[in-house]
Amino acid sequence: MFKIAIPAVAALGLIAFAAQSQATNADVRTEAAPMGWHLSHEGSLAKLAYGVENSDQLALMMTCERGQTQAIIYGDVQPASPRLIQASMTETAIDPLSGDLAGEARISVHDPALRQFARLGALAVQGEAGRFELTATRNERRLIGDFFAYCGTDRV
């Protein structure tokens, strides 16, 4: 009797363990977190970023100090504007997104591309993948307006 019972109990135990492991694996989600516009403040610096909230997964980040009309741009994409000023090759600032030397650019918050972005909630950008638009929801548009108001003007 024990010759049959012990292997049967062991087999049932293995089946139960395998079923529990499969149920646990099914609960794990591999969905990517959604990307969107996020506003944060670090001291006197305002940061408007497009990416995954609370992560280093950012496509674009704009920063400015209160009252300044120049925004600093970091990231894999940049606003599609002929008025974008690339940083000098001699600068050695560290990019907060990648930790490498900064691929930083500057742009006026009064630039037509940024003014249209604040008004319509869509920013034309360009990068290695080409030219496309980053869009904003209604709530994100409010954050964008707050960023531009902080950077130096109530009007955008």
Helices and strands as residue ranges (DSSP letters): H 2-27, E 35-42, E 45-52, E 58-65, E 70-75, E 77-79, E 85-86, E 105-108, H 112-120, E 122-127, E 130-135, H 138-150
